[in-house]
Amino acid sequence: MQTLRLILGDQLNHQHSWFPTPQSDVLYVIAELHQETAYVSHHAQKICAFFAAMRDFAQELKSRGHRVLHLTLDDTSQFDNLPEMLSALCHEHSIDVVEYQRPDEYRLRRQLDQMDLGPVDCREVDSEHFLLHFDELPDYFHKSKSTRMEPFYRKMRVRFDYLMDGTNPEGSQWNYDASNRNRLVTKDLADLPEPLLFSNDVSRILKRLERHGVETIGKSLSTLPWPVNREQGLMLLDYFCTRLLPHYGRFQDAMTANSKHRWSLYHSRLSFLMNVKLLSPREVIDSAMAAYRQNSAIDIAQIEGFVRQILGWREFIRGVYWINMPDYAAMNALGADGNLPKFFWTGDTNMRCLQHAIGDSLRHAYAHHIQRLMLIGNYAMLCGIAPDEIDSWYLGIYIDAIEWVEMPNTRGMSQFADGGLVGSKPYAAGGNYINKMSDYCSDCKYDVKQRTDENSCPFNSLYWDFINRHAEQLIRNPRASMAVRTFNRFDDTERQSIQDRATWCRDHQNSL
């Protein structure tokens, strides 16, 4: 029996049970495919990072004695899709069995489930990555019903015994989020650490993309600063635990324009590594926990904020995605139908917050979660951008964006398009929030304290107009109803001026 084992680009798990012992009758296939470069326009650094990580993983498997077929776009350009390639390989290598790890994206799992390879037996196995097994998700999530992250997170804490003191949370609190909302002041900016960067040559990959007419967005780099193999991933994990974790929670929501390290701050930037499975969530949490136990400079608010993101939020988002797909991909609870403005592709806007958040995204293929949620996502929701458009943009631009994690974060948390399956309210905010958590507003063209003047911060009128447009829905939401009542207390002239300014802003987005 000859077995072909398919390894997708986000299944680079060195610790998988497939790999301890080489087998002469098993052929591993890792392939660059046109179908994976074309379903959205990806950031150049994102494609390069995936392809470089696949290349290095194939080399690692070969060095362990495995039979590996690493195919580039040059080798697969004749195939329209993944099943077509697998069919050809099965014929060429006389394959009897095809095994594949369960894909994390619905579209790929459906594609593999539905493929017909004739007499070849197809078998799906677990990816052995997440803390919750796939078959356990229905125990925690129910289709079309909201599941709140906080109780889910507490269950995960108890089950996996992280930050627990018996049956009670360590430190007597489950959540230290209220302690983790500090703004960066001048002294803090001077202390910001440099991000740990790498030098991975991807010049051949870039030439390959050009040769095959692959369209990309964002800044292209022949030397990629992102980690693309396990050795580099472990280095970045250690750097985070020793240098960044002591202040991670404290400044996890902060934003600044006044530092060359503004795009990285104290964030781990481990999400790409975990999402392609070069690092497992358990080993990341365990490493952070070990640092917390050994370093008195790391208080419980810092470690709890980090553990919550992985043990809680990451596992939670995966559950929401799989329980609600494929219906989730079409949800549009707010009826948004607008188009993305041109500055989403250039960063060319006078709104300083978006200029930096989008500009850094285009430069680095990365922005941290508050920039994604409360700047870019907040703006898109206030303007009524169609969820399909904003989904595609997020999925393409960020190095860590894979649909299972991107879609619930964007369509759910950011856009409230799922009507509350992920978040208990729309994460809408005006300029005051941005001013509170950043220094963007001080040198901006627009006045953050004004709502209706021609130089007023667009976020202000857009926010109140959003509240008014969706008042009927929001008044029934305990966490949003106060904003509706506040708007209704404005006099008629003020309400009309807000609507006029918001309408102008939406109609002239490319001039803002």
Secondary structure, DSSP 8 states (H G I E B T S, - for coil): --EEEE--TT---TTSTTSSS--TTEEEEEE--HHHHHSS-EEHHHHHHHHHHHHHHHHHHHHTT-EEEEE-HHHHTT-SSHHHHHHHHHHHTT-SEEEEE--SSHHHHHHHHH---TT-EEEEE----SSS-GGGHHHH--TTS---HHHHHHHHHHHHT-SEETTEEGGG-S--GGGS-----HHHHHT--------EE-HHHHHHHHHTT--EES---SEE-S--SHHHHHHHHHHIIIIIHHHHTTTTT---SSSTTTTTTT----HHHHHTTSS-HHHHHHHHHHHHHH-TTS-HHHHHHHHIIIIIIIHHHHHHHHHHTTGGGG--TT---B---GGGTT---S-HHHHHHHHHHHHHS---HHIIIIIIIHHHHHHTB-HHHHHHHHHHH-TT--HHHHHIIIIIIIT-TTSSSS-SS-----HHHHHHH-SGGGG-SSBTT-SSSTTB-HHHHHHHHHHHHTHHHHTT-TTTHHHHHHHHHS-HHHHHHHHHHHHHHHHTGGG-
